[in-house]
């Protein structure tokens, strides 16, 4: 099977849109962000689906390229690193994304709004190398 370029474009566009929405929160200080609980809930969900879109791209590439049969998101990240979609120096960052996504989905009461705010302030650019690599290699 070949890689579905339309699917990749669609997922990448979704990621760009979510990043744009999340940047809205970068203009806030922590006090403003934490004042309304809807900010935390919206930002958490946007981060979750942003990570899931990235993982969907990884899963698509792994399946279509025949790189293996991952049993977890972490294994998915490992396979994309092995095949030079995620750079080795970003391994810990992308594994942290997977752990964060899992906590949001399964241990949602263990996610602090300060952590959400800090991710938005410091880590949104971490998605860019992955997105650029997919574009350069497949589109």
Secondary structure, 3 states (H helix, E strand, C coil): CCCCHHHHHHHHHHHHHHHHHHHHHHCCCHHHHHHCHHHHHHHHHHHHHHHHHHHHHHHHHHHHHCCCCCCCHHHHHHHHHHCCCCCHHHHHHHHHHHHHHHHHHHCHHHCCHHHHHHHHHHCHHHHHHHHHHHHHHHC
